[in-house]
Amino acid sequence: MVDFDTQGQPIREGFQKPGPQQPPARPQHNGPPPQIDATPELPPIEEAPPPPAAETWPIRVKLLHKSIRNNTGEYVKELVFREPTGGDINRCGNPCRINLDGDVVIDERKMSLIMANLSGILSPLLDTMDPRDWNSCAYRLRNFFLPEVAAW
């Protein structure tokens, strides 16, 4: 059904019919108007976290899931890694790279060789590690084999 105005023209959608209209009723307030706090409550300003502490060498990583034998046949519950050098990368290869998505990818074979060189434990003995312990060591060492963006 189409409505028409006083001159016979159709009223377009969204428009009101001409004539007296009642304004919407305003709610009645009893008492004084509510007080509005002029100062909004702001969240506390967080300070930037302090820069991570520089690693101190040697790095010690506890083997939480399974102890392994060292080169003398004794069981050890932690691995001690010396600081890596460019020569370690030259001998074993760089165990970490960054792919096109910006993700850090660990080359497991190279990381195992690096871990053996840095800990002084033969790689066949490191092969007996629990995978969770191996990953703990690999992720602890990975940042030392990534480029420093500040140097670019």
C-alpha positions in Angstrom: 0.0 0.0 0.0 1.3 3.4 -1.0 0.6 6.5 1.1 0.2 9.9 -0.5 0.9 13.4 0.8 -1.5 16.4 0.8 -0.7 17.2 -2.8 -1.3 13.7 -4.1 2.4 12.7 -4.4 3.5 9.3 -3.1 5.5 9.5 0.1 9.0 8.0 -0.4 10.2 5.4 1.9 11.8 6.7 5.1 9.8 10.0 5.1 6.9 10.8 7.5 3.4 11.8 6.5 2.9 15.5 6.9 0.8 16.7 9.7 0.9 17.0 13.4 3.3 14.6 15.0 3.9 13.9 18.6 7.6 14.2 19.7 8.8 11.1 21.5 8.1 11.2 25.2 11.1 12.1 27.4 11.7 10.1 30.5 11.0 12.0 33.7 13.8 12.2 36.2 13.1 12.7 39.9 15.7 14.6 41.7 19.0 16.3 40.6 20.7 15.2 37.4 23.3 12.4 37.9 26.9 13.5 38.5 29.3 12.6 35.7 32.9 12.1 36.6 34.8 14.5 34.2 38.1 12.5 34.5 37.9 9.1 32.9 39.6 6.3 34.6 42.7 5.4 32.5 44.5 2.0 32.8 47.8 2.2 34.4 50.7 2.9 32.1 52.8 -0.2 31.6 56.5 0.3 31.5 58.5 -1.4 28.8 59.8 -4.7 30.1 63.5 -4.6 30.8 65.7 -6.0 28.1 66.5 -9.7 28.5 69.6 -10.4 30.6 72.6 -11.3 28.5 73.3 -15.0 28.6 76.2 -16.1 30.7 78.2 -18.9 29.4 78.3 -21.8 29.8 74.6 -22.4 29.4 73.1 -25.2 31.5 70.0 -27.1 30.4 68.4 -29.6 32.7 67.2 -32.9 31.3 63.8 -33.2 32.9 62.6 -36.4 31.3 65.5 -38.8 30.9 69.2 -38.7 31.8 71.8 -39.7 29.2 75.3 -41.1 29.3 78.2 -38.9 28.7 81.5 -39.9 27.0 82.8 -41.7 30.1 79.6 -43.7 30.6 78.2 -41.7 33.5 74.6 -40.6 33.6 74.1 -36.8 33.4 70.9 -34.9 34.2 72.0 -31.6 32.6 73.9 -30.5 29.5 76.4 -27.7 29.7 77.0 -25.8 26.4 80.0 -23.5 25.7 79.6 -20.4 23.7 79.3 -21.1 20.0 81.8 -19.7 17.5 81.8 -19.1 13.7 84.0 -22.3 13.5 81.1 -24.3 14.9 78.9 -23.1 12.1 81.6 -23.7 9.6 82.0 -27.4 10.7 78.3 -28.2 11.3 76.4 -25.7 9.3 74.0 -23.1 10.6 71.2 -25.0 12.4 68.6 -22.2 12.2 67.1 -20.2 9.3 64.2 -17.8 8.8 61.7 -18.8 6.1 59.6 -16.4 4.0 56.8 -16.3 6.5 59.3 -15.1 9.2 59.2 -18.3 11.1 62.4 -19.8 12.6 63.1 -23.2 11.2 65.5 -25.5 13.0 67.5 -28.0 11.0 67.5 -31.0 13.3 70.7 -32.7 12.0 72.7 -29.5 12.1 71.4 -28.7 15.6 72.3 -32.1 16.9 75.9 -31.7 15.6 76.1 -28.2 17.1 74.8 -29.5 20.4 77.4 -32.3 20.4 80.2 -29.8 19.6 79.1 -27.3 22.3 78.5 -29.9 25.0 81.5 -32.2 24.3 79.2 -35.2 24.3 79.3 -37.5 21.2 76.3 -37.1 19.0 75.3 -40.9 19.2 74.9 -40.4 22.9 72.8 -37.2 22.3 70.6 -39.3 20.0 69.3 -41.2 23.1 67.8 -38.0 24.6 64.1 -37.6 25.2 62.6 -35.5 22.4 61.3 -32.9 24.9 64.8 -32.5 26.4 66.3 -32.3 22.9 63.8 -29.5 22.0 64.5 -27.7 25.2 68.2 -27.6 24.3 67.6 -26.7 20.7 65.2 -23.8 21.5 67.6 -22.5 24.2 70.4 -22.4 21.6 68.5 -21.2 18.5 68.7 -17.5 19.1 72.5 -17.6 18.9 72.3 -18.8 15.3 69.9 -16.1 14.1 71.0 -12.7 12.6 70.9 -9.6 14.7 68.5 -7.2 13.0 70.3 -4.2 14.6 73.4 -5.0 12.6 71.6 -4.6 9.2 
